[in-house]
Amino acid sequence: MTASTCLRRPLKISSIALGLALALSAPAAAADLVISNWDGYMAPDAMDAFKAATAVSGELVVHATNEEIMGKLVASGGKGYDVVFVSSPFAEVLNKLGLIETIDHAKIPNLANLYPEAAKLPHDAGNNFSVPYTWGTTGLCYRSDLVKAEPASWNDLLAPSDDLKGKTTMLATDRWLLAAGQLAKGYSVNETDQVKLAEVKDLLISAKKTLLAYDDTTFYSKLVSGEALLVQAWDGWCNLRHRREA
């Protein structure tokens, strides 16, 4: 991961998937560094390679959702973690809560390897408290061999045909769950008009009764087994996991 060999205590920086890296103001536990990330977002040998290169030991803790790690950080006041991976909106919240530290760019020379656009993100222009690790989006993933009609709209998920009812899943993370409803209504994912948001809320509540589950982590297994036929998914996961598990 970018700049990983530059991590040294007491400087604490973190990288985040779909967005940014955070510098937490908490002391590490048993290991020199405690890192929380999503499963599969780091190479299996990353921690061993890091220790071999730096003589700094690290412990990797896996979290399933942004909300899970946010709850732990808020409850502990940021203690217990040195590096956490979260999506950009959550990095912004952590900064506003005062739970992350300013990054010392002089200690992270690999920042020079980022695209110029990475230093111009609206929530943290200049990468003062976060560093982009990766980026992505969400979309519709489906079993083309089992779905009768190819999905062409978010409404195919939110107002599914009878053959898909009970065989769809949506992400539980509020930002992306809300975005599906906003896009289905033709609104911006950053819409703030309360009347429009009320329409989106009603649509999402209506869609709930047609869902198999809200699922951020195992939707791909449900697709492979045929339990689910159409899901809201993180980009890149469906084809990858299907190839691995098929």
Secondary structure, 3 states (H helix, E strand, C coil): CCCHHHCCCCCCCCEECCEEECCECCCCCCCCEEEEECCCCCCCCHHHHHHHHHCCCEEEEECCCHHHHHHHHHHHCCCCCCEEEEEHHHHHHHHHCCCECCCCHHHCHHHHHCCHHHHCCHHHCCCCCCEECCCCCEEEEECCCCCCCCCCCCHHHHCCCCCCCCCEEECCCHHHHHHHHHHHCCCCCCCCCHHHHHHHHHHHHHHHCCCCEECCCCHHHHHHHCCCCEEEEECCHHHHHHHHHC
